[in-house]
């Protein structure tokens, strides 16, 4: 199920599906932190601001921005090993 990221709980991971912002500067800023469709994020905290971990980067976003980030909760799949 696809939901805005602020609906997840601390400790949940999710894959970014879509960024619904119409503000190009905001999209550029989020992209600079690695928050782009296909990236995996970990929700660390919800209040007073959302704290997300994207790779090795921690970012803080406000609830209005979080409503624009649509995700699918789940866990990343481990990379496939070499073929035998």
ZIGITA-V238681 format. One line per field, one symbol per residue. phi: phi as a letter, one per 30 degrees, with the letter a starting at -180 (. if undefined). psi: psi as a letter, one per 20 degrees, with the letter a starting at -180 (. if undefined). burial: 1 if it has 24 or more other ideal C-beta (glycine too) atoms within 12 Angstrom, else 0. Layout:
phi: ???
psi: ???
burial: ???
This chain:
phi: .cbdddddcejdcacdcaccdccedddddddddjdbejdcbcdcacbdbdcccbicccbcbdeddedcccbcdlbddddddddd
psi: ppqqhiirqpiqqqppgqojqjohhggggghhjjnrpiqpqpohqhqiqppqpocjppqpqrhhghiioproqaqqpqqqrqp.
burial: 000111010001111110100000000001001010001111110000011111000010100011011111100000000000
